[in-house]
Amino acid sequence: GLKKWVEVGNSGVFRPELLLPMGLPENVSVIAWGLSLERPTMIKYGINNIRELVGHRVNLQMVYDSPLCRLDL
């Protein structure tokens, strides 16, 4: 319905400077991936800034008023 591509699943490689404080050697690579469900949720509810969906700027009234799961796409 958006008439454009939207990234839903994402993945990547951790940067070395993020792994060093964890005690991992410099020659170790770590990959990560996820479903990235916040993107389709933002589209569904018309949220333009991810900080309004997660974090300290979340409108708690929206959380209280919204159903836990909506399947009516």
Biotite code that builds the C-alpha atoms (Angstrom):
import biotite.structure as struc

atoms = struc.array([
    struc.Atom([0.000, 0.000, 0.000], chain_id="A", res_id=1, res_name="GLY", atom_name="CA", element="C"),
    struc.Atom([2.991, 2.354, 0.367], chain_id="A", res_id=2, res_name="LEU", atom_name="CA", element="C"),
    struc.Atom([4.051, 1.994, -3.270], chain_id="A", res_id=3, res_name="LYS", atom_name="CA", element="C"),
    struc.Atom([7.692, 1.675, -2.157], chain_id="A", res_id=4, res_name="LYS", atom_name="CA", element="C"),
    struc.Atom([10.058, -0.874, -0.648], chain_id="A", res_id=5, res_name="TRP", atom_name="CA", element="C"),
    struc.Atom([10.156, -1.077, 3.140], chain_id="A", res_id=6, res_name="VAL", atom_name="CA", element="C"),
    struc.Atom([12.888, -2.908, 5.047], chain_id="A", res_id=7, res_name="GLU", atom_name="CA", element="C"),
    struc.Atom([11.281, -5.323, 7.510], chain_id="A", res_id=8, res_name="VAL", atom_name="CA", element="C"),
    struc.Atom([14.059, -7.761, 8.414], chain_id="A", res_id=9, res_name="GLY", atom_name="CA", element="C"),
    struc.Atom([17.486, -6.344, 9.033], chain_id="A", res_id=10, res_name="ASN", atom_name="CA", element="C"),
    struc.Atom([20.947, -7.588, 9.870], chain_id="A", res_id=11, res_name="SER", atom_name="CA", element="C"),
    struc.Atom([24.467, -6.385, 10.269], chain_id="A", res_id=12, res_name="GLY", atom_name="CA", element="C"),
    struc.Atom([27.937, -6.874, 11.705], chain_id="A", res_id=13, res_name="VAL", atom_name="CA", element="C"),
    struc.Atom([28.907, -5.331, 15.041], chain_id="A", res_id=14, res_name="PHE", atom_name="CA", element="C"),
    struc.Atom([31.648, -2.737, 14.819], chain_id="A", res_id=15, res_name="ARG", atom_name="CA", element="C"),
    struc.Atom([34.941, -3.821, 16.503], chain_id="A", res_id=16, res_name="PRO", atom_name="CA", element="C"),
    struc.Atom([34.946, -0.945, 19.025], chain_id="A", res_id=17, res_name="GLU", atom_name="CA", element="C"),
    struc.Atom([31.628, -2.227, 20.395], chain_id="A", res_id=18, res_name="LEU", atom_name="CA", element="C"),
    struc.Atom([33.030, -5.710, 20.972], chain_id="A", res_id=19, res_name="LEU", atom_name="CA", element="C"),
    struc.Atom([36.299, -4.759, 22.700], chain_id="A", res_id=20, res_name="LEU", atom_name="CA", element="C"),
    struc.Atom([34.662, -3.620, 25.975], chain_id="A", res_id=21, res_name="PRO", atom_name="CA", element="C"),
    struc.Atom([33.009, -7.051, 26.153], chain_id="A", res_id=22, res_name="MET", atom_name="CA", element="C"),
    struc.Atom([36.430, -8.676, 26.257], chain_id="A", res_id=23, res_name="GLY", atom_name="CA", element="C"),
    struc.Atom([36.268, -10.187, 22.772], chain_id="A", res_id=24, res_name="LEU", atom_name="CA", element="C"),
    struc.Atom([39.479, -10.304, 20.726], chain_id="A", res_id=25, res_name="PRO", atom_name="CA", element="C"),
    struc.Atom([39.901, -7.894, 17.814], chain_id="A", res_id=26, res_name="GLU", atom_name="CA", element="C"),
    struc.Atom([39.743, -10.687, 15.225], chain_id="A", res_id=27, res_name="ASN", atom_name="CA", element="C"),
    struc.Atom([36.215, -11.798, 16.237], chain_id="A", res_id=28, res_name="VAL", atom_name="CA", element="C"),
    struc.Atom([33.229, -10.887, 14.045], chain_id="A", res_id=29, res_name="SER", atom_name="CA", element="C"),
    struc.Atom([29.706, -10.870, 15.447], chain_id="A", res_id=30, res_name="VAL", atom_name="CA", element="C"),
    struc.Atom([26.559, -10.723, 13.343], chain_id="A", res_id=31, res_name="ILE", atom_name="CA", element="C"),
    struc.Atom([23.082, -9.741, 14.459], chain_id="A", res_id=32, res_name="ALA", atom_name="CA", element="C"),
    struc.Atom([19.636, -9.816, 12.913], chain_id="A", res_id=33, res_name="TRP", atom_name="CA", element="C"),
    struc.Atom([16.051, -9.140, 13.841], chain_id="A", res_id=34, res_name="GLY", atom_name="CA", element="C"),
    struc.Atom([12.520, -8.808, 12.558], chain_id="A", res_id=35, res_name="LEU", atom_name="CA", element="C"),
    struc.Atom([12.412, -5.035, 12.921], chain_id="A", res_id=36, res_name="SER", atom_name="CA", element="C"),
    struc.Atom([8.722, -4.996, 13.790], chain_id="A", res_id=37, res_name="LEU", atom_name="CA", element="C"),
    struc.Atom([8.888, -1.324, 14.732], chain_id="A", res_id=38, res_name="GLU", atom_name="CA", element="C"),
    struc.Atom([8.957, -0.256, 11.069], chain_id="A", res_id=39, res_name="ARG", atom_name="CA", element="C"),
    struc.Atom([5.630, -1.805, 10.015], chain_id="A", res_id=40, res_name="PRO", atom_name="CA", element="C"),
    struc.Atom([4.149, -0.690, 13.352], chain_id="A", res_id=41, res_name="THR", atom_name="CA", element="C"),
    struc.Atom([5.223, 2.892, 12.670], chain_id="A", res_id=42, res_name="MET", atom_name="CA", element="C"),
    struc.Atom([3.644, 2.725, 9.209], chain_id="A", res_id=43, res_name="ILE", atom_name="CA", element="C"),
    struc.Atom([0.415, 1.181, 10.549], chain_id="A", res_id=44, res_name="LYS", atom_name="CA", element="C"),
    struc.Atom([-0.052, 3.816, 13.258], chain_id="A", res_id=45, res_name="TYR", atom_name="CA", element="C"),
    struc.Atom([1.351, 6.796, 11.334], chain_id="A", res_id=46, res_name="GLY", atom_name="CA", element="C"),
    struc.Atom([4.334, 7.315, 13.646], chain_id="A", res_id=47, res_name="ILE", atom_name="CA", element="C"),
    struc.Atom([7.150, 9.255, 11.961], chain_id="A", res_id=48, res_name="ASN", atom_name="CA", element="C"),
    struc.Atom([9.759, 9.231, 14.738], chain_id="A", res_id=49, res_name="ASN", atom_name="CA", element="C"),
    struc.Atom([10.863, 5.924, 16.284], chain_id="A", res_id=50, res_name="ILE", atom_name="CA", element="C"),
    struc.Atom([11.401, 7.704, 19.627], chain_id="A", res_id=51, res_name="ARG", atom_name="CA", element="C"),
    struc.Atom([7.625, 8.074, 19.830], chain_id="A", res_id=52, res_name="GLU", atom_name="CA", element="C"),
    struc.Atom([7.282, 4.268, 19.666], chain_id="A", res_id=53, res_name="LEU", atom_name="CA", element="C"),
    struc.Atom([10.126, 3.179, 21.954], chain_id="A", res_id=54, res_name="VAL", atom_name="CA", element="C"),
    struc.Atom([12.010, 5.122, 24.596], chain_id="A", res_id=55, res_name="GLY", atom_name="CA", element="C"),
    struc.Atom([11.276, 7.916, 27.006], chain_id="A", res_id=56, res_name="HIS", atom_name="CA", element="C"),
    struc.Atom([9.099, 9.917, 24.586], chain_id="A", res_id=57, res_name="ARG", atom_name="CA", element="C"),
    struc.Atom([6.398, 7.236, 24.262], chain_id="A", res_id=58, res_name="VAL", atom_name="CA", element="C"),
    struc.Atom([2.882, 8.565, 24.748], chain_id="A", res_id=59, res_name="ASN", atom_name="CA", element="C"),
    struc.Atom([1.657, 6.259, 27.524], chain_id="A", res_id=60, res_name="LEU", atom_name="CA", element="C"),
    struc.Atom([-1.968, 7.108, 26.774], chain_id="A", res_id=61, res_name="GLN", atom_name="CA", element="C"),
    struc.Atom([-1.496, 5.634, 23.282], chain_id="A", res_id=62, res_name="MET", atom_name="CA", element="C"),
    struc.Atom([-0.125, 2.451, 24.897], chain_id="A", res_id=63, res_name="VAL", atom_name="CA", element="C"),
    struc.Atom([-3.088, 2.205, 27.272], chain_id="A", res_id=64, res_name="TYR", atom_name="CA", element="C"),
    struc.Atom([-5.651, 2.879, 24.526], chain_id="A", res_id=65, res_name="ASP", atom_name="CA", element="C"),
    struc.Atom([-4.185, 0.579, 21.851], chain_id="A", res_id=66, res_name="SER", atom_name="CA", element="C"),
    struc.Atom([-5.001, -3.127, 21.695], chain_id="A", res_id=67, res_name="PRO", atom_name="CA", element="C"),
    struc.Atom([-2.190, -5.569, 22.373], chain_id="A", res_id=68, res_name="LEU", atom_name="CA", element="C"),
    struc.Atom([-2.340, -7.124, 18.916], chain_id="A", res_id=69, res_name="CYS", atom_name="CA", element="C"),
    struc.Atom([-4.069, -5.941, 15.750], chain_id="A", res_id=70, res_name="ARG", atom_name="CA", element="C"),
    struc.Atom([-4.561, -8.373, 12.925], chain_id="A", res_id=71, res_name="LEU", atom_name="CA", element="C"),
    struc.Atom([-6.818, -6.166, 10.778], chain_id="A", res_id=72, res_name="ASP", atom_name="CA", element="C"),
    struc.Atom([-4.241, -4.945, 8.299], chain_id="A", res_id=73, res_name="LEU", atom_name="CA", element="C"),
])
